[in-house]
């Protein structure tokens, strides 16, 4: 599987891989409702970096920070597949 270059391509890759919607949140592209109790996420930080992490017990825990969106997308894909 090729690494996605953006959030919409990441969403398509996760659908194709059969990853359940409630297992992840991609800021601005896939935000499940109601919010699951825990999930992996991709979001842009206030300083412009991209973050991947886990939401557990009501708190966001950043696993990694990335210099750009494609790197963050590739990381979340690896985490979920």
C-alpha positions in Angstrom: 0.0 0.0 0.0 1.4 3.4 -1.0 1.7 6.0 1.8 -1.1 8.6 1.6 -0.1 12.1 0.8 -3.0 13.8 2.6 -5.8 13.3 5.1 -8.4 12.5 2.4 -6.2 9.9 0.9 -5.5 8.5 4.3 -9.2 8.1 5.0 -9.6 6.3 1.6 -6.7 4.0 2.5 -8.2 3.2 5.9 -11.6 2.4 4.4 -9.9 0.2 1.8 -8.0 -1.6 4.5 -11.3 -2.3 6.4 -10.3 -0.3 9.5 -13.5 0.4 11.6 -14.6 4.1 11.6 -14.6 4.3 15.4 -10.9 3.4 15.7 -9.6 6.8 14.5 -10.2 10.5 14.1 -8.7 12.6 11.3 -9.1 16.3 11.9 -11.4 17.9 9.3 -11.9 14.7 7.4 -13.3 12.0 9.7 -14.7 12.9 13.1 -17.0 10.1 14.3 -20.1 11.0 16.2 -20.8 10.1 18.9 -17.2 10.3 19.9 -15.8 6.9 20.7 -14.3 6.4 24.2 -10.8 5.8 22.8 -9.3 6.1 19.3 -6.1 7.1 17.4 -6.0 10.6 16.0 -4.3 12.8 13.5 -4.5 16.6 14.0 -2.6 19.8 13.3 -1.0 21.4 16.4 -1.3 25.2 17.0 2.4 25.6 16.0 1.7 24.0 12.5 3.3 20.6 13.2 1.2 17.5 12.7 0.5 15.1 15.6 -0.6 11.5 15.8 -1.7 10.0 19.1 -4.2 8.2 21.2 -7.3 9.5 22.9 -7.9 7.5 26.1 -9.9 8.2 29.2 -10.9 11.7 28.1 -7.3 12.9 27.3 -5.3 13.3 24.1 -1.8 11.6 24.3 0.5 12.6 21.5 2.6 9.7 20.3 4.6 11.6 17.6 5.0 15.0 16.0 5.6 15.3 12.3 6.9 18.2 10.1 4.2 17.7 7.5 0.9 16.2 6.8 2.1 13.3 4.6 4.5 12.1 7.3 1.7 12.2 9.9 -0.7 10.4 7.5 1.9 7.6 6.9 2.4 7.2 10.6 -1.3 6.9 11.4 -1.7 4.4 8.6 1.1 2.3 10.1 -0.5 2.4 13.5 -3.9 1.3 12.2 -2.9 -1.4 9.7 
